[in-house]
Amino acid sequence: MIDRTILRENPERVRTALENRGADVDLERILDADEEWRELKARGDDLRHQRNEVSSKIGELKQAGEEEAAQEAIERSQSLKTEIEAVESRANELEAELEEAMLELPQLPDESVPVGADESDNVEHRRWGFEDIRELPDTVVPHYDLGEELDIIDEARGAKTTGAGFYFLKGDGARLEHALIQFMLDVHREQEYVDVLPPVPVKSTSMRGTGQLPKFADDAYRLGGSNEDDYEDDDLWLCPTAEVPVTNMYAEEILLKDDLPLKHQAYSPNFRREAGEHGTETRGIVRVHQFNKVELVNFVEPETSFDRLETLLGEAEEVLKQLGLPYRILELCTGDLTFASAKTYDIEVWAPADDMDDGPDEGGRWLEVSSASNFKAFQARRAGLRYRPERHESAEYLHTLNASGLALPRVMVAVLEYYQNEDGTVTVPEALRPYMDGQELIDGHSKVGESALGAGERE
């Protein structure tokens, strides 16, 4: 959450930042509630001071034999106590309201972020890999058709066993994904990331700490209850991204300056309802409800976080460079930032099969495979992530950053389409061959069952 001091001292800055984000927030209600809360706290302090003074005189009056004056002082003390309780009760109500409102208030974009309404206003910084594109088939077959022809992606059986948006990877498809996971982990290990294998279920407190709750509850899979029901702090959710458990590893702890920067990488399966995207990407594995991902999470000192963001972006890019997959870098505008981000770069890989209106001149489309974001202290305040600059100094909120390193289904799409050959086979990228026992080509498998005969009719 943002610092409430900024809200009090510079409300116009907050108002402008929220307008640039396109956030629909009743800021006046929050400001009025905060002002009333501060007045009540001051009033409460004054009343307690009065009561202490009155109470201290009661004994003196009794000792002096002034019983009538002592009784009046006792009655005044009781009256002040009642008034204090009423003031504190209202202040507590307002504090709860403010806490809830602040949790729903998005991060303020950094001043360096370009102002814009939506993704059409994002700024392209650079492209990589288009100078020397490999020779592609005259017609590149989309990954969903190719995966079915090679029998390495099975959406139909995934939908049958679990539901739409779930799929099986089979044979060389499964091997390719395993190879990508281990390859990514090895790349980032060389970048001095410490491996973490996180739990898959996460508590509501963890989801709140990174900003998934309360705003994005509809996109998450809740265990043992409906998303529409009220949830408790200890309720469990399926992990939507390893950012959640890894960031919250150090919740309510104080790290030391010598610990920072702290860099973790985590492979995990991830689960998202994609509630706001119903009906999109109905074929293939671009937008699915379960997917694998390697996540990069950084904990740093505040003054280093923007330099670290640039380095983090390069660390995520390295995977695509070693795979030889062309891509581009976008800086997101204010209107396209995620809820918790102060500044974000997207990495979009080139998938050459399906043309899109704003795709590259070479055809095909862009697929986002990573968002490298600096959250500043936004998550740290929510999760209680602090560090001590020096042993004798007070603890301060640190800054958190993360990036996907990378989201696997879309990398898989790019590999199947970019490394596709005229005969329908797929060349295994050189960087992945050591992870597939030297295999150089994916040429498919024989299908099983009556469906392999054609229409599946019984003989």
Disulfide bonds with the S-S distance in Angstrom:
none
